[in-house]
Amino acid sequence: MKTAALRSARILPALALAAIALPAQAQVVSASYRGVSKSEAILGGAPSALAAITARQDGQATLQPAAASAPAYHRPAVANYVRPAVSSDRPDVFNSVALSIGRSPLDARWSHVSGAGVGGNAGAFAASLRDEDILSKLEAVNGYVNARVRFVDDRVQFGVADRWLAPAETLTRGRGDCEDFALAKRALLRAAGVSEKDLYIVVLKDLSRRADHAVLVVRAAGRFLVLDNGTNRIVDSSDVQDYKPMLTFAANGRTYTHGYRRDLPPVTYAANRITAPVVLAEARFEPSSGDDELPLVVQETASLVPTAVRL
């Protein structure tokens, strides 16, 4: 069984690329370092044990490390890229703030397919992954579905604007649109033993293509990782700048919309908590048959603004 460390090196190239995006000064050796000998640099500026013994044998005072010009050897040549930990109870995906809502226009479609599983060859494939590490599961399932399903718009396949297929039907047909890919991957990962609370169907706007889109986002390895039908690469959602999440469907019937914290001017506060306004994302949804199919979204505005931001 492959280890998580080995698979992480392959499965998260975006994280590695982000980690080597360095400021120019990180590549410059300081003047204090250039004035130190190679042995002092290796030893961190302190005399070696051999030098101390030799000094005592010669009757000299014990050599002391120089206090004024400590070398820069111990400083990392590459700046550490530290990401904040992701939320364990809400999907703050794609650098957004997730806001719980009571209902959404797509609830009926979600409830129709959210509990559906997979069987046959797909079910056997998922079962074979149960002993694999989480990153191996994500890579295998993403590639499996992307290779077996061809993108076909719902208007072409069914003559309606939007229809969500059960995962087994998508895999049997070998055709589907973006949310069908995401739902199939979600079902396979559930069958492979991934906790349902870590799986999110995210309906979003692709800003670069100016199109509606949907992906599966998985909380894993301390990140929100994206399984997209457009690529077999697994990427961190915080690295994706052109996806704007609108609605997210989670376990236990929970639904979220998304907003963004407004930038605040730098201010020094005595307390470590302040309130910052949250700007909600705008979304339009096209019904597949009629306007009466889409109930109004109930927004619990009392819980949206203000939102506490921990500094």
C-alpha positions in Angstrom: 0.0 0.0 0.0 1.4 3.4 -1.0 2.1 5.8 1.8 0.5 9.2 2.1 3.8 10.9 2.0 4.7 9.4 -1.4 1.3 10.1 -2.9 1.3 13.6 -1.6 4.3 14.4 -3.7 2.5 13.3 -6.9 -1.0 14.4 -6.1 -0.5 18.0 -4.9 1.8 19.6 -7.5 0.0 22.9 -7.0 1.1 23.0 -3.4 4.7 22.4 -4.3 4.6 25.2 -6.9 3.1 27.5 -4.4 5.8 26.6 -1.9 8.6 27.7 -4.2 7.1 31.0 -5.2 9.6 33.1 -3.1 10.3 36.7 -2.6 13.5 37.9 -4.2 15.2 38.7 -0.9 14.9 35.0 0.2 17.6 34.2 -2.4 20.1 36.8 -1.1 22.9 35.8 1.3 23.4 38.4 4.1 26.6 40.3 4.5 27.2 38.7 8.0 27.1 35.3 6.4 29.6 36.2 3.7 32.1 37.3 6.3 32.1 34.0 8.1 34.4 31.0 7.3 32.9 27.8 5.9 33.5 25.9 9.2 31.9 28.6 11.3 28.9 28.6 9.0 28.5 24.8 9.3 28.9 25.0 13.1 26.6 28.0 13.5 29.4 30.4 14.5 30.6 28.4 17.5 34.2 27.0 17.7 34.5 23.3 17.1 35.2 20.9 19.9 38.6 20.2 18.5 39.5 23.9 18.5 38.5 24.2 22.1 40.6 21.2 23.2 43.6 22.6 21.3 43.3 26.0 22.9 43.2 24.5 26.4 46.3 22.4 25.6 48.2 25.5 24.4 47.2 27.4 27.6 45.0 29.8 25.7 41.6 31.1 26.9 38.7 29.0 25.7 37.4 30.3 22.4 34.0 31.8 22.6 31.5 32.2 19.8 31.2 35.6 18.3 28.1 37.3 19.6 28.0 40.3 17.2 27.9 38.6 13.9 26.0 35.3 14.1 25.9 33.7 10.6 22.8 33.4 8.6 23.4 29.7 8.0 20.5 28.5 10.1 18.0 30.7 8.2 16.0 28.7 5.6 17.1 29.3 2.0 13.5 28.9 1.0 10.7 30.7 2.8 8.2 28.5 4.5 4.7 28.8 2.9 2.2 28.4 5.8 -1.5 28.0 5.1 -4.1 28.5 7.8 -5.9 25.4 8.8 -9.2 24.8 7.0 -12.5 24.8 8.9 -13.7 21.5 10.3 -17.4 22.4 10.3 -18.1 24.5 7.2 -16.9 24.6 3.6 -14.9 27.8 3.3 -13.8 26.7 -0.2 -12.1 28.8 -2.8 -11.1 31.5 -0.3 -14.8 32.2 0.6 -16.9 32.4 3.8 -19.5 29.6 3.9 -22.9 30.8 5.2 -25.6 28.3 6.2 -29.0 28.8 4.6 -32.3 27.1 5.1 -33.3 26.4 1.5 -31.9 26.7 -2.0 -33.3 26.5 -5.6 -31.5 23.2 -6.2 -32.7 21.4 -3.0 -35.0 19.0 -4.9 -32.3 17.9 -7.3 -29.8 17.4 -4.5 -32.2 15.4 -2.4 -33.0 13.1 -5.3 -29.4 12.0 -5.8 -27.5 12.7 -2.6 -28.1 9.3 -1.1 -27.6 7.2 -4.3 -24.7 4.8 -4.4 -22.8 2.8 -7.0 -22.6 -0.9 -7.7 -21.2 -3.3 -10.3 -17.7 -2.6 -11.6 -17.7 0.9 -10.1 -18.7 -0.4 -6.7 -16.0 -3.1 -6.8 -13.4 -0.5 -7.8 -14.4 1.8 -4.9 -14.3 -1.2 -2.5 -10.7 -2.0 -3.6 -9.6 1.5 -2.5 -10.7 1.1 1.1 -7.2 0.3 2.5 -5.6 3.1 0.5 -4.6 6.5 2.0 -7.0 9.4 1.4 -4.9 11.1 -1.3 -4.6 7.8 -3.2 -8.3 7.5 -3.1 -8.9 11.0 -4.4 -6.4 10.5 -7.3 -7.8 7.1 -8.2 -11.5 8.2 -8.2 -10.9 11.4 -10.0 -9.1 9.6 -12.8 -11.6 6.8 -12.9 -14.6 9.0 -13.5 -12.9 11.4 -15.8 -11.8 8.5 -18.0 -15.3 6.9 -18.2 -17.6 9.8 -18.5 -17.8 12.2 -21.5 -19.1 15.7 -20.9 -22.4 16.3 -22.6 -24.6 19.3 -21.8 -28.1 18.5 -20.4 -29.7 20.4 -23.2 -28.1 18.1 -25.7 -28.6 14.9 -23.7 -32.1 15.5 -22.3 -33.4 18.7 -23.9 -33.7 20.6 -20.5 -31.5 23.2 -18.9 -30.4 21.2 -15.9 -30.9 17.6 -14.7 -28.9 15.9 -12.0 -28.3 12.2 -12.6 -27.8 9.4 -10.0 -24.1 8.3 -10.0 -24.9 4.8 -11.3 -26.8 6.3 -14.3 -24.0 8.6 -15.1 -21.4 5.8 -15.1 -23.7 3.5 -17.1 -24.4 6.1 -19.7 -20.8 7.3 -19.9 -22.1 10.8 -20.4 -23.0 13.7 -18.1 -22.3 17.3 -17.3 -20.2 18.8 -14.5 -22.4 18.1 -11.5 -22.9 14.5 -12.7 -19.1 14.0 -12.7 -19.0 15.5 -9.2 -21.8 13.3 -7.9 -20.3 10.2 -9.3 -17.0 10.9 -7.6 -18.7 11.6 -4.3 -20.6 8.3 -4.4 -17.3 6.4 -5.2 -15.5 8.0 -2.4 -18.3 7.3 0.0 -18.1 3.6 -1.1 -14.3 3.8 -0.6 -14.7 4.7 3.1 -14.3 8.5 3.0 -16.5 10.3 5.5 -19.6 11.9 4.0 -19.0 15.0 6.2 -15.8 15.8 4.2 -17.5 15.7 0.8 -19.0 18.8 -0.8 -20.7 19.4 -4.1 -19.9 23.0 -5.0 -21.9 24.9 -7.7 -19.9 27.8 -8.9 -19.1 30.4 -11.5 -16.1 29.8 -13.7 -15.0 33.4 -14.2 -12.4 32.6 -16.9 -14.9 30.8 -19.1 -17.9 32.8 -17.8 -19.9 29.6 -17.3 -21.7 27.7 -14.6 -19.7 24.8 -13.2 -19.8 22.2 -10.4 -17.0 20.3 -8.7 -16.4 17.9 -5.8 -14.4 19.4 -3.0 -13.0 17.1 -0.3 -11.6 18.0 3.1 -8.3 16.0 3.3 -4.8 16.4 4.5 -5.8 19.6 6.2 -6.9 21.2 2.9 -10.0 21.6 0.7 -9.0 19.6 -2.4 -10.8 19.9 -5.7 -11.8 17.0 -8.0 -12.6 18.6 -11.3 -13.8 17.0 -14.6 -11.5 19.3 -16.5 -8.3 17.8 -15.1 -6.9 14.7 -13.4 -4.8 16.9 -11.1 -5.9 17.4 -7.5 -5.4 21.0 -6.5 -5.9 23.0 -3.3 -9.1 25.2 -3.6 -7.2 28.2 -2.1 -5.0 28.2 -5.2 -7.9 28.5 -7.6 -8.6 32.1 -8.2 -11.2 32.0 -11.1 -13.8 29.8 -9.4 -16.5 31.7 -7.5 -18.7 29.3 -5.3 -22.4 30.0 -5.2 -24.0 27.0 -3.4 -22.5 24.1 -1.6 -24.3 20.9 -0.6 -23.0 18.9 2.4 -24.0 15.9 4.5 -27.1 15.8 6.6 -29.0 18.1 4.2 -26.9 21.2 5.0 -26.7 23.8 2.3 -24.4 26.9 2.2 -24.1 30.0 0.1 -20.8 31.9 0.0 -19.5 35.4 0.7 -16.2 37.2 1.0 -14.7 39.3 3.7 -14.1 42.9 2.7 -10.5 44.1 3.1 -10.2 46.2 6.2 -7.6 49.0 6.7 -4.8 48.1 9.2 -6.0 49.1 12.7 -4.6 48.2 16.1 -7.2 46.8 18.4 -6.9 45.9 22.1 -9.0 42.8 21.6 -8.3 39.9 19.3 -11.7 39.8 17.7 -13.4 42.4 15.5 -16.4 42.4 13.3 -16.1 42.6 9.5 -18.9 42.7 6.9 -19.4 39.8 4.6 -20.3 40.3 1.0 -22.6 37.6 -0.4 -22.0 36.2 -3.8 -24.7 36.8 -6.4 -26.2 33.8 -8.2 -28.8 33.2 -10.9 -30.3 29.8 -11.5 -32.1 28.7 -14.6 -35.0 26.3 -14.1 -35.3 23.2 -16.1 -39.0 23.4 -16.6 -40.7 26.3 -14.9 -40.3 29.1 -12.4 -42.5 27.4 -9.9 -39.9 24.7 -9.5 -37.5 27.1 -7.8 -38.5 28.2 -4.2 -37.1 31.4 -2.9 -33.8 31.1 -1.1 -34.3 31.7 2.6 -31.3 33.7 3.9 -30.7 33.8 7.6 -29.4 37.3 7.5 -29.1 37.6 11.3 -26.3 35.1 11.1 -24.5 36.6 8.1 -23.5 40.1 9.1 -21.5 40.9 11.1 -19.2 38.0 11.0 -16.5 37.7 13.7 -13.0 37.7 12.2 -10.2 36.4 14.5 -6.9 38.4 14.0 
